[in-house]
Amino acid sequence: MIDLRMDEDQRRKNAALARKQGLLIPTFAEMRQPQSIPSHIQKDLQGIGLWDLHPRNLFRITWKNEPVQHGGRFGGINFLVFPQELTGVPAKIVALLGKWFPTGAHKVGATFGCLVPRLVTGQFDPARQKAVWPSTGNFCRGGAYVANLLGCESVAILPEGMSKERFEWLRRIAGEVIATPGTESNVWEIFQKCKELQATRPDVMIFNQFDEYGNHLWHYAVTGPAMEEVVQAVGGRLAGVVLTSGSAGTLGSGDYIKERFPHAKLAVGESLQCPTLLLNGFGAHRIEGIGDKHVPWIHNVRNTDLAIAIDDEAPISLIRLFNEEQGKKHLVSQGVPTALVDRLDLVGISGAANLVGAVKLARYYELTARDVVLTVLTDSMELYGSRIEELRAERGPYTLTQAAVDHARWLLGASTDHMAELSHWDRRRIHNLKYFTWVEQMGKSADDLLAQWYDWPEYWDRIHRQAHEIDELIREFNALVLKG
């Protein structure tokens, strides 16, 4: 469970610091239903930009921001529906949009779920400690941003091969930026840097997204209900949810969905070039936003129905199809609505992988027009412009012919290869892979690993119920802030 032991003295100090900064903290309930946020705070937000480093933007950690860059209010869930003309399958594929969170990615929610419980209990001292955010990209960006809003200093750790836009942004926001060797799948190197910092720097606290239950809980408590609202909005029968693994935080929403829609399938995507879940495999790949060569501690494997490996060439090709002029021209010629084509820059690299995974699931289960498949677009192309330029330099101009090939190959022709419908023993095999990373290397308890398996689902239910307890702690903390 999330440690909620209280340090009353430090909590009072944190509240005093928050008072000086004019800082109040939203609850999970307010993130689900931001219309319930006090009216004076909503009024303040009308003069604040979506990415501004302003403490009021904590209240914009929600799927319901108005899709504007400045002064937006709250409305419905932001999502896209991908039609058959694009996907080649009759099922409705629907994606929640991370673009309209501060920083342009929903990872700010995951970092909130990790840091805030320690802040409002007094376990974290923002005057003395730095928050360390190990990541392959968006988590350390979200962590640096949320820490800044909460008056905390931060250290961002990410592989040196990530997009230059990420590094440029982080150097403006984070106190320190540490680049570790490798690219997307080099998570082990990030873990080793965390160990080094823990051993040599008493002023840091590590928020490791891969084992932080707050990451899982935020998605269960906020993303899951958002998905349920989207299903109600679009209509139809929810057949499945497809999410690339990464830290496995977003998979917490799958736990919520499985409770509300027991027959829906939960599929986990990964790169074919690094098929850890599918084949106990390893390797390097180009799908920025998902880490590999281990199973995250917070992945509730017993709720996982399928593993889908996606060739990393698919999202790399699709970002050109969606963003190059010849690609857009081809899609319009195939009957894809122009209004949608003009919004396909909302699909980042991992989002394109999620889209392919959703198409593969729809094809595998022979879904019909009455079925809905949900996925998430963690971010948009806003931080990947350099990747398009690199592809142009590497492969030359993008042509209509290449657009037709990419559309036919990666979407219309997406096959059901490199997929596994998981049996009980498949799930057990994947779950057991946690031992080598988390027990042998990171010092977790083997008993806790066994409890995740044998105490299921109560193990995860206990974590899910903590959302209400944390909300009450946030309310108490805010009362201390206002009391003065």
Number of C-alpha atoms within 10 A of each C-alpha: 14 17 12 16 11 14 15 13 10 18 21 17 17 25 25 18 17 22 17 11 15 13 20 22 23 21 22 24 15 19 24 20 19 24 14 11 16 10 10 8 13 20 12 12 20 13 11 17 16 24 16 15 17 19 20 20 23 23 20 27 26 26 28 23 23 19 18 11 16 15 16 18 17 17 14 15 21 19 21 20 15 21 18 18 16 19 25 18 24 20 26 28 24 24 26 22 26 26 25 26 27 27 22 24 23 28 30 28 29 26 28 24 23 22 24 23 23 19 21 26 24 23 21 23 19 21 13 11 16 22 24 26 30 28 28 29 24 26 28 29 30 27 32 30 29 30 27 18 21 26 18 22 24 27 23 27 26 30 23 17 17 19 17 15 14 17 22 11 13 22 15 11 20 24 16 16 20 15 17 21 13 17 22 24 26 22 23 18 18 23 20 14 17 20 13 11 16 15 10 9 11 11 14 21 21 18 22 21 27 24 18 23 24 30 30 30 32 26 26 24 24 25 27 24 18 24 25 17 14 19 17 12 11 12 13 15 19 22 23 26 28 30 30 29 24 27 27 26 29 27 32 27 26 29 27 22 24 18 11 13 16 12 13 19 22 24 27 24 26 29 29 21 20 23 22 21 28 23 14 14 14 17 15 18 21 20 27 24 23 25 29 26 20 24 26 24 25 23 25 23 24 20 18 22 19 22 29 29 28 27 21 22 17 22 26 21 21 25 24 23 27 26 20 19 14 19 25 22 18 20 22 17 11 13 12 19 15 13 9 18 18 13 13 20 18 25 29 29 29 27 29 25 32 30 31 27 30 31 29 27 27 25 19 14 12 12 19 15 12 13 18 25 27 25 25 26 26 26 27 23 21 16 20 19 14 14 18 17 13 11 16 14 10 9 9 10 11 16 16 17 11 17 24 16 15 22 24 15 14 23 23 18 17 21 17 17 11 15 20 17 15 19 13 10 9 20 21 14 15 21 22 15 18 20 21 12 18 20 16 12 12 13 10 16 13 14 9 13 18 14 14 21 17 12 12 15 15 12 16 19 12 12 16 23 13 18 23 14 12 20 18 14 19 22 16 14 23 19 13 18 23 14 10 9
